[in-house]
Amino acid sequence: MRKVVLSLFLLIWLAPNLQAQFLTRERILNDENFDKKPWSFGYYFGINRYDFNFDYKEDRPDIFVEQSYGFNVGLLANKRLNEYIDLRLEPGLAYNARNLSYLDIPGEENDRLRELNSTYIHIPLLVKFSTKRLNNFKPFVVGGLSYSYNLSSNETNPDDNSAGQFRMKNNTFYYEVGFGIDLYLPYFKFSPSIRGVFALSDELVRDENPNSLYTSNIEVMQSRGLFLNFTFQ
């Protein structure tokens, strides 16, 4: 993932410089009126990698988060505000799996491990800030707020960790920031982008036992993730 992020960042940084070297040449603009439309629509798919950020009440061994790659798919509605600013809604579905390892809990491996499979209905509302188009390239940054509903949260499950069930809240709000580049191809616009997603609220549902080894020492548990998206318009 680090290599992918670095490669995309270098592409975005180099694209304007490479284009500037050829500005004196006559170049064919692909769909030069695309960004003048008041509305445009599309879809995206990509991969994600989620983690947790923990704040603890006492100094004990940290909870280890084993991360994995997931996927995300969704739709895009883009409203042009002016030449450089767009408002976009990107409702979609994101799936990811994380494992929590409690290093300080005695017993069998099953007692120390909690598997969290999360399926989110994810709805970001973002503002996109673009540079001036350089031939068939246009870098941009994006930021905004999002809401997700976790279909696999177990929030309403009456069982807790004493029965092997780790519970999270259904509803979470996030802020998101990222960057990418619009590539104007002959028949469509292709936009690879990298985005960080950070929860604003505590997602943990605590066990009934106030002295639970699984939840009693956690002050705040918040998701954070990295999205690599490929958007087609």
ChimeraX commands (.cxc) that place a marker at each C-alpha (Angstrom):
marker #1 position 0.00,0.00,0.00 radius 0.5
marker #1 position 2.86,2.39,0.79 radius 0.5
marker #1 position 4.33,1.79,-2.68 radius 0.5
marker #1 position 0.94,2.43,-4.30 radius 0.5
marker #1 position 0.44,5.68,-2.37 radius 0.5
marker #1 position 3.96,6.85,-3.19 radius 0.5
marker #1 position 3.53,6.01,-6.89 radius 0.5
marker #1 position 0.25,7.91,-7.13 radius 0.5
marker #1 position 1.71,10.89,-5.26 radius 0.5
marker #1 position 4.68,11.01,-7.65 radius 0.5
marker #1 position 2.34,10.79,-10.63 radius 0.5
marker #1 position 0.27,13.71,-9.36 radius 0.5
marker #1 position 3.39,15.75,-8.60 radius 0.5
marker #1 position 5.10,15.03,-11.91 radius 0.5
marker #1 position 2.07,15.35,-14.20 radius 0.5
marker #1 position 1.90,19.17,-14.26 radius 0.5
marker #1 position 5.66,19.42,-14.75 radius 0.5
marker #1 position 5.64,16.96,-17.61 radius 0.5
marker #1 position 2.70,18.72,-19.18 radius 0.5
marker #1 position 4.37,22.12,-18.82 radius 0.5
marker #1 position 7.27,20.92,-20.95 radius 0.5
marker #1 position 4.89,20.33,-23.85 radius 0.5
marker #1 position 2.63,23.35,-23.55 radius 0.5
marker #1 position 4.20,24.85,-26.64 radius 0.5
marker #1 position 3.09,21.85,-28.70 radius 0.5
marker #1 position -0.35,21.59,-30.20 radius 0.5
marker #1 position -2.15,18.91,-28.25 radius 0.5
marker #1 position -5.54,17.29,-28.66 radius 0.5
marker #1 position -7.87,17.93,-25.72 radius 0.5
marker #1 position -10.11,15.00,-24.85 radius 0.5
marker #1 position -13.68,16.07,-24.11 radius 0.5
marker #1 position -12.64,19.67,-23.42 radius 0.5
marker #1 position -16.16,20.67,-22.29 radius 0.5
marker #1 position -16.55,17.85,-19.75 radius 0.5
marker #1 position -16.04,20.05,-16.68 radius 0.5
marker #1 position -18.47,22.70,-17.91 radius 0.5
marker #1 position -21.45,20.45,-17.25 radius 0.5
marker #1 position -23.44,21.49,-14.13 radius 0.5
marker #1 position -23.86,17.83,-13.13 radius 0.5
marker #1 position -21.88,14.68,-13.88 radius 0.5
marker #1 position -22.24,11.12,-12.66 radius 0.5
marker #1 position -20.11,8.04,-12.42 radius 0.5
marker #1 position -19.01,5.13,-10.30 radius 0.5
marker #1 position -15.93,3.99,-8.43 radius 0.5
marker #1 position -14.29,0.90,-7.02 radius 0.5
marker #1 position -11.13,0.39,-5.04 radius 0.5
marker #1 position -9.40,-1.14,-2.06 radius 0.5
marker #1 position -9.22,-0.08,1.58 radius 0.5
marker #1 position -7.20,-0.81,4.68 radius 0.5
marker #1 position -8.78,-0.09,8.07 radius 0.5
marker #1 position -7.13,0.28,11.47 radius 0.5
marker #1 position -8.21,1.35,14.97 radius 0.5
marker #1 position -6.91,4.19,17.10 radius 0.5
marker #1 position -7.17,3.42,20.84 radius 0.5
marker #1 position -6.99,5.78,23.80 radius 0.5
marker #1 position -6.49,3.88,27.05 radius 0.5
marker #1 position -7.43,4.71,30.64 radius 0.5
marker #1 position -4.38,2.97,32.17 radius 0.5
marker #1 position -0.93,2.07,30.94 radius 0.5
marker #1 position -1.27,-1.60,29.97 radius 0.5
marker #1 position -0.14,-3.65,26.95 radius 0.5
marker #1 position -1.72,-2.23,23.79 radius 0.5
marker #1 position -4.36,-4.09,21.82 radius 0.5
marker #1 position -2.73,-5.26,18.60 radius 0.5
marker #1 position -4.74,-4.68,15.39 radius 0.5
marker #1 position -4.12,-7.11,12.57 radius 0.5
marker #1 position -5.14,-5.29,9.38 radius 0.5
marker #1 position -6.16,-6.66,6.00 radius 0.5
marker #1 position -7.22,-5.27,2.64 radius 0.5
marker #1 position -10.89,-4.84,1.81 radius 0.5
marker #1 position -12.84,-3.43,-1.10 radius 0.5
marker #1 position -15.18,-0.52,-1.76 radius 0.5
marker #1 position -17.64,0.22,-4.57 radius 0.5
marker #1 position -20.09,3.03,-5.09 radius 0.5
marker #1 position -21.69,5.76,-7.18 radius 0.5
marker #1 position -20.78,9.40,-7.73 radius 0.5
marker #1 position -22.88,12.54,-8.21 radius 0.5
marker #1 position -20.80,15.67,-8.91 radius 0.5
marker #1 position -22.13,19.27,-8.85 radius 0.5
marker #1 position -19.94,21.93,-10.46 radius 0.5
marker #1 position -19.79,25.10,-8.35 radius 0.5
marker #1 position -17.19,26.94,-10.40 radius 0.5
marker #1 position -14.11,26.23,-12.50 radius 0.5
marker #1 position -12.08,24.99,-9.52 radius 0.5
marker #1 position -14.58,23.73,-6.93 radius 0.5
marker #1 position -17.03,20.83,-7.06 radius 0.5
marker #1 position -19.41,19.32,-4.53 radius 0.5
marker #1 position -19.72,15.53,-4.68 radius 0.5
marker #1 position -21.77,12.79,-3.06 radius 0.5
marker #1 position -20.27,9.27,-3.13 radius 0.5
marker #1 position -22.61,6.68,-1.56 radius 0.5
marker #1 position -21.11,3.22,-1.54 radius 0.5
marker #1 position -20.35,-0.03,0.20 radius 0.5
marker #1 position -17.07,-0.84,1.97 radius 0.5
marker #1 position -16.01,-4.18,3.39 radius 0.5
marker #1 position -13.04,-4.89,5.64 radius 0.5
marker #1 position -11.85,-7.41,8.24 radius 0.5
marker #1 position -9.73,-6.65,11.32 radius 0.5
marker #1 position -8.50,-8.87,14.14 radius 0.5
marker #1 position -7.89,-7.63,17.66 radius 0.5
marker #1 position -5.28,-9.44,19.76 radius 0.5
marker #1 position -5.36,-8.90,23.55 radius 0.5
marker #1 position -1.81,-9.64,24.64 radius 0.5
marker #1 position -2.53,-9.35,28.39 radius 0.5
marker #1 position -5.51,-11.73,28.54 radius 0.5
marker #1 position -4.66,-15.25,29.81 radius 0.5
marker #1 position -6.19,-18.38,28.37 radius 0.5
marker #1 position -6.57,-19.97,24.94 radius 0.5
marker #1 position -5.93,-18.21,21.64 radius 0.5
marker #1 position -9.69,-17.85,21.10 radius 0.5
marker #1 position -9.93,-15.88,24.34 radius 0.5
marker #1 position -7.27,-13.38,23.22 radius 0.5
marker #1 position -8.53,-12.93,19.63 radius 0.5
marker #1 position -11.57,-11.05,18.38 radius 0.5
marker #1 position -12.42,-11.09,14.66 radius 0.5
marker #1 position -14.26,-8.03,13.33 radius 0.5
marker #1 position -15.78,-8.26,9.87 radius 0.5
marker #1 position -17.27,-4.90,8.96 radius 0.5
marker #1 position -19.61,-4.08,6.09 radius 0.5
marker #1 position -20.27,-0.35,5.87 radius 0.5
marker #1 position -22.85,1.65,3.97 radius 0.5
marker #1 position -20.57,4.65,3.49 radius 0.5
marker #1 position -21.87,8.08,2.40 radius 0.5
marker #1 position -19.28,10.88,1.98 radius 0.5
marker #1 position -20.19,14.49,1.14 radius 0.5
marker #1 position -17.00,16.09,-0.16 radius 0.5
marker #1 position -15.65,19.30,-1.62 radius 0.5
marker #1 position -13.17,18.90,-4.46 radius 0.5
marker #1 position -10.59,21.65,-5.14 radius 0.5
marker #1 position -8.91,21.36,-8.54 radius 0.5
marker #1 position -6.08,23.14,-10.29 radius 0.5
marker #1 position -6.43,24.54,-13.77 radius 0.5
marker #1 position -6.61,21.82,-16.40 radius 0.5
marker #1 position -3.27,21.17,-18.09 radius 0.5
marker #1 position -4.04,19.52,-21.41 radius 0.5
marker #1 position -5.52,16.17,-20.32 radius 0.5
marker #1 position -4.46,16.26,-16.64 radius 0.5
marker #1 position -5.89,18.01,-13.59 radius 0.5
marker #1 position -4.64,17.35,-10.02 radius 0.5
marker #1 position -7.04,17.90,-7.13 radius 0.5
marker #1 position -7.45,17.66,-3.37 radius 0.5
marker #1 position -10.67,16.63,-1.66 radius 0.5
marker #1 position -12.07,16.84,1.84 radius 0.5
marker #1 position -15.31,16.65,3.75 radius 0.5
marker #1 position -17.50,14.65,6.11 radius 0.5
marker #1 position -19.02,11.21,5.83 radius 0.5
marker #1 position -21.43,8.89,7.59 radius 0.5
marker #1 position -21.39,5.11,7.71 radius 0.5
marker #1 position -23.75,2.44,8.96 radius 0.5
marker #1 position -22.00,-0.77,10.04 radius 0.5
marker #1 position -24.18,-3.72,9.06 radius 0.5
marker #1 position -21.94,-6.09,11.05 radius 0.5
marker #1 position -21.58,-4.10,14.26 radius 0.5
marker #1 position -23.43,-6.43,16.70 radius 0.5
marker #1 position -24.54,-3.31,18.62 radius 0.5
marker #1 position -27.94,-4.77,19.50 radius 0.5
marker #1 position -26.60,-8.25,20.27 radius 0.5
marker #1 position -27.36,-9.07,23.95 radius 0.5
marker #1 position -24.18,-11.16,24.14 radius 0.5
marker #1 position -20.87,-9.45,24.80 radius 0.5
marker #1 position -17.25,-10.58,25.08 radius 0.5
marker #1 position -18.12,-12.99,27.86 radius 0.5
marker #1 position -19.90,-14.96,25.12 radius 0.5
marker #1 position -17.24,-14.23,22.49 radius 0.5
marker #1 position -19.04,-11.26,20.85 radius 0.5
marker #1 position -17.21,-7.98,20.32 radius 0.5
marker #1 position -19.66,-5.15,19.71 radius 0.5
marker #1 position -19.36,-1.83,17.87 radius 0.5
marker #1 position -21.81,1.00,17.27 radius 0.5
marker #1 position -23.87,1.04,14.10 radius 0.5
marker #1 position -23.51,4.73,13.29 radius 0.5
marker #1 position -20.25,6.58,12.81 radius 0.5
marker #1 position -19.29,9.99,11.44 radius 0.5
marker #1 position -15.90,10.67,9.84 radius 0.5
marker #1 position -13.83,13.38,8.26 radius 0.5
marker #1 position -11.96,12.62,5.05 radius 0.5
marker #1 position -9.02,14.20,3.22 radius 0.5
marker #1 position -7.25,13.08,0.08 radius 0.5
marker #1 position -5.73,13.90,-3.26 radius 0.5
marker #1 position -5.85,12.57,-6.80 radius 0.5
marker #1 position -5.64,13.38,-10.47 radius 0.5
marker #1 position -8.23,13.63,-13.25 radius 0.5
marker #1 position -7.11,11.98,-16.49 radius 0.5
marker #1 position -9.17,13.01,-19.52 radius 0.5
marker #1 position -9.32,10.03,-21.85 radius 0.5
marker #1 position -11.02,9.96,-25.27 radius 0.5
marker #1 position -14.32,8.51,-24.01 radius 0.5
marker #1 position -14.42,9.15,-20.25 radius 0.5
marker #1 position -12.63,10.77,-17.30 radius 0.5
marker #1 position -10.58,8.46,-15.09 radius 0.5
marker #1 position -9.60,9.64,-11.60 radius 0.5
marker #1 position -7.33,7.62,-9.29 radius 0.5
marker #1 position -7.20,9.02,-5.75 radius 0.5
marker #1 position -5.93,8.34,-2.23 radius 0.5
marker #1 position -8.05,9.27,0.78 radius 0.5
marker #1 position -7.68,9.07,4.55 radius 0.5
marker #1 position -10.82,8.38,6.59 radius 0.5
marker #1 position -10.92,9.20,10.32 radius 0.5
marker #1 position -13.77,8.52,12.77 radius 0.5
marker #1 position -14.99,11.43,14.90 radius 0.5
marker #1 position -16.78,9.42,17.59 radius 0.5
marker #1 position -16.19,6.47,19.90 radius 0.5
marker #1 position -17.32,3.23,18.21 radius 0.5
marker #1 position -17.01,0.81,21.12 radius 0.5
marker #1 position -20.01,-0.85,22.79 radius 0.5
marker #1 position -18.75,-1.80,26.25 radius 0.5
marker #1 position -19.38,-5.05,28.03 radius 0.5
marker #1 position -21.93,-5.27,30.83 radius 0.5
marker #1 position -19.16,-6.13,33.27 radius 0.5
marker #1 position -17.45,-2.81,34.20 radius 0.5
marker #1 position -14.22,-4.75,34.87 radius 0.5
marker #1 position -14.23,-6.54,31.51 radius 0.5
marker #1 position -10.71,-7.34,30.30 radius 0.5
marker #1 position -11.84,-6.51,26.76 radius 0.5
marker #1 position -13.41,-3.07,27.12 radius 0.5
marker #1 position -12.83,-1.61,30.62 radius 0.5
marker #1 position -9.45,-0.03,29.80 radius 0.5
marker #1 position -10.54,1.53,26.50 radius 0.5
marker #1 position -11.35,5.23,26.74 radius 0.5
marker #1 position -12.00,5.71,23.02 radius 0.5
marker #1 position -11.90,3.38,20.01 radius 0.5
marker #1 position -12.04,5.01,16.59 radius 0.5
marker #1 position -11.64,3.62,13.09 radius 0.5
marker #1 position -9.22,5.11,10.62 radius 0.5
marker #1 position -8.70,3.93,7.09 radius 0.5
marker #1 position -6.92,4.45,3.81 radius 0.5
marker #1 position -8.91,4.27,0.56 radius 0.5
marker #1 position -7.47,3.86,-2.92 radius 0.5
marker #1 position -10.30,4.63,-5.37 radius 0.5
marker #1 position -10.59,4.48,-9.16 radius 0.5
marker #1 position -13.41,6.70,-10.41 radius 0.5
marker #1 position -14.98,6.67,-13.88 radius 0.5
marker #1 position -17.19,9.51,-15.16 radius 0.5
marker link #1:1,2 radius 0.2
marker link #1:2,3 radius 0.2
marker link #1:3,4 radius 0.2
marker link #1:4,5 radius 0.2
marker link #1:5,6 radius 0.2
marker link #1:6,7 radius 0.2
marker link #1:7,8 radius 0.2
marker link #1:8,9 radius 0.2
marker link #1:9,10 radius 0.2
marker link #1:10,11 radius 0.2
marker link #1:11,12 radius 0.2
marker link #1:12,13 radius 0.2
marker link #1:13,14 radius 0.2
marker link #1:14,15 radius 0.2
marker link #1:15,16 radius 0.2
marker link #1:16,17 radius 0.2
marker link #1:17,18 radius 0.2
marker link #1:18,19 radius 0.2
marker link #1:19,20 radius 0.2
marker link #1:20,21 radius 0.2
marker link #1:21,22 radius 0.2
marker link #1:22,23 radius 0.2
marker link #1:23,24 radius 0.2
marker link #1:24,25 radius 0.2
marker link #1:25,26 radius 0.2
marker link #1:26,27 radius 0.2
marker link #1:27,28 radius 0.2
marker link #1:28,29 radius 0.2
marker link #1:29,30 radius 0.2
marker link #1:30,31 radius 0.2
marker link #1:31,32 radius 0.2
marker link #1:32,33 radius 0.2
marker link #1:33,34 radius 0.2
marker link #1:34,35 radius 0.2
marker link #1:35,36 radius 0.2
marker link #1:36,37 radius 0.2
marker link #1:37,38 radius 0.2
marker link #1:38,39 radius 0.2
marker link #1:39,40 radius 0.2
marker link #1:40,41 radius 0.2
marker link #1:41,42 radius 0.2
marker link #1:42,43 radius 0.2
marker link #1:43,44 radius 0.2
marker link #1:44,45 radius 0.2
marker link #1:45,46 radius 0.2
marker link #1:46,47 radius 0.2
marker link #1:47,48 radius 0.2
marker link #1:48,49 radius 0.2
marker link #1:49,50 radius 0.2
marker link #1:50,51 radius 0.2
marker link #1:51,52 radius 0.2
marker link #1:52,53 radius 0.2
marker link #1:53,54 radius 0.2
marker link #1:54,55 radius 0.2
marker link #1:55,56 radius 0.2
marker link #1:56,57 radius 0.2
marker link #1:57,58 radius 0.2
marker link #1:58,59 radius 0.2
marker link #1:59,60 radius 0.2
marker link #1:60,61 radius 0.2
marker link #1:61,62 radius 0.2
marker link #1:62,63 radius 0.2
marker link #1:63,64 radius 0.2
marker link #1:64,65 radius 0.2
marker link #1:65,66 radius 0.2
marker link #1:66,67 radius 0.2
marker link #1:67,68 radius 0.2
marker link #1:68,69 radius 0.2
marker link #1:69,70 radius 0.2
marker link #1:70,71 radius 0.2
marker link #1:71,72 radius 0.2
marker link #1:72,73 radius 0.2
marker link #1:73,74 radius 0.2
marker link #1:74,75 radius 0.2
marker link #1:75,76 radius 0.2
marker link #1:76,77 radius 0.2
marker link #1:77,78 radius 0.2
marker link #1:78,79 radius 0.2
marker link #1:79,80 radius 0.2
marker link #1:80,81 radius 0.2
marker link #1:81,82 radius 0.2
marker link #1:82,83 radius 0.2
marker link #1:83,84 radius 0.2
marker link #1:84,85 radius 0.2
marker link #1:85,86 radius 0.2
marker link #1:86,87 radius 0.2
marker link #1:87,88 radius 0.2
marker link #1:88,89 radius 0.2
marker link #1:89,90 radius 0.2
marker link #1:90,91 radius 0.2
marker link #1:91,92 radius 0.2
marker link #1:92,93 radius 0.2
marker link #1:93,94 radius 0.2
marker link #1:94,95 radius 0.2
marker link #1:95,96 radius 0.2
marker link #1:96,97 radius 0.2
marker link #1:97,98 radius 0.2
marker link #1:98,99 radius 0.2
marker link #1:99,100 radius 0.2
marker link #1:100,101 radius 0.2
marker link #1:101,102 radius 0.2
marker link #1:102,103 radius 0.2
marker link #1:103,104 radius 0.2
marker link #1:104,105 radius 0.2
marker link #1:105,106 radius 0.2
marker link #1:106,107 radius 0.2
marker link #1:107,108 radius 0.2
marker link #1:108,109 radius 0.2
marker link #1:109,110 radius 0.2
marker link #1:110,111 radius 0.2
marker link #1:111,112 radius 0.2
marker link #1:112,113 radius 0.2
marker link #1:113,114 radius 0.2
marker link #1:114,115 radius 0.2
marker link #1:115,116 radius 0.2
marker link #1:116,117 radius 0.2
marker link #1:117,118 radius 0.2
marker link #1:118,119 radius 0.2
marker link #1:119,120 radius 0.2
marker link #1:120,121 radius 0.2
marker link #1:121,122 radius 0.2
marker link #1:122,123 radius 0.2
marker link #1:123,124 radius 0.2
marker link #1:124,125 radius 0.2
marker link #1:125,126 radius 0.2
marker link #1:126,127 radius 0.2
marker link #1:127,128 radius 0.2
marker link #1:128,129 radius 0.2
marker link #1:129,130 radius 0.2
marker link #1:130,131 radius 0.2
marker link #1:131,132 radius 0.2
marker link #1:132,133 radius 0.2
marker link #1:133,134 radius 0.2
marker link #1:134,135 radius 0.2
marker link #1:135,136 radius 0.2
marker link #1:136,137 radius 0.2
marker link #1:137,138 radius 0.2
marker link #1:138,139 radius 0.2
marker link #1:139,140 radius 0.2
marker link #1:140,141 radius 0.2
marker link #1:141,142 radius 0.2
marker link #1:142,143 radius 0.2
marker link #1:143,144 radius 0.2
marker link #1:144,145 radius 0.2
marker link #1:145,146 radius 0.2
marker link #1:146,147 radius 0.2
marker link #1:147,148 radius 0.2
marker link #1:148,149 radius 0.2
marker link #1:149,150 radius 0.2
marker link #1:150,151 radius 0.2
marker link #1:151,152 radius 0.2
marker link #1:152,153 radius 0.2
marker link #1:153,154 radius 0.2
marker link #1:154,155 radius 0.2
marker link #1:155,156 radius 0.2
marker link #1:156,157 radius 0.2
marker link #1:157,158 radius 0.2
marker link #1:158,159 radius 0.2
marker link #1:159,160 radius 0.2
marker link #1:160,161 radius 0.2
marker link #1:161,162 radius 0.2
marker link #1:162,163 radius 0.2
marker link #1:163,164 radius 0.2
marker link #1:164,165 radius 0.2
marker link #1:165,166 radius 0.2
marker link #1:166,167 radius 0.2
marker link #1:167,168 radius 0.2
marker link #1:168,169 radius 0.2
marker link #1:169,170 radius 0.2
marker link #1:170,171 radius 0.2
marker link #1:171,172 radius 0.2
marker link #1:172,173 radius 0.2
marker link #1:173,174 radius 0.2
marker link #1:174,175 radius 0.2
marker link #1:175,176 radius 0.2
marker link #1:176,177 radius 0.2
marker link #1:177,178 radius 0.2
marker link #1:178,179 radius 0.2
marker link #1:179,180 radius 0.2
marker link #1:180,181 radius 0.2
marker link #1:181,182 radius 0.2
marker link #1:182,183 radius 0.2
marker link #1:183,184 radius 0.2
marker link #1:184,185 radius 0.2
marker link #1:185,186 radius 0.2
marker link #1:186,187 radius 0.2
marker link #1:187,188 radius 0.2
marker link #1:188,189 radius 0.2
marker link #1:189,190 radius 0.2
marker link #1:190,191 radius 0.2
marker link #1:191,192 radius 0.2
marker link #1:192,193 radius 0.2
marker link #1:193,194 radius 0.2
marker link #1:194,195 radius 0.2
marker link #1:195,196 radius 0.2
marker link #1:196,197 radius 0.2
marker link #1:197,198 radius 0.2
marker link #1:198,199 radius 0.2
marker link #1:199,200 radius 0.2
marker link #1:200,201 radius 0.2
marker link #1:201,202 radius 0.2
marker link #1:202,203 radius 0.2
marker link #1:203,204 radius 0.2
marker link #1:204,205 radius 0.2
marker link #1:205,206 radius 0.2
marker link #1:206,207 radius 0.2
marker link #1:207,208 radius 0.2
marker link #1:208,209 radius 0.2
marker link #1:209,210 radius 0.2
marker link #1:210,211 radius 0.2
marker link #1:211,212 radius 0.2
marker link #1:212,213 radius 0.2
marker link #1:213,214 radius 0.2
marker link #1:214,215 radius 0.2
marker link #1:215,216 radius 0.2
marker link #1:216,217 radius 0.2
marker link #1:217,218 radius 0.2
marker link #1:218,219 radius 0.2
marker link #1:219,220 radius 0.2
marker link #1:220,221 radius 0.2
marker link #1:221,222 radius 0.2
marker link #1:222,223 radius 0.2
marker link #1:223,224 radius 0.2
marker link #1:224,225 radius 0.2
marker link #1:225,226 radius 0.2
marker link #1:226,227 radius 0.2
marker link #1:227,228 radius 0.2
marker link #1:228,229 radius 0.2
marker link #1:229,230 radius 0.2
marker link #1:230,231 radius 0.2
marker link #1:231,232 radius 0.2
marker link #1:232,233 radius 0.2
view
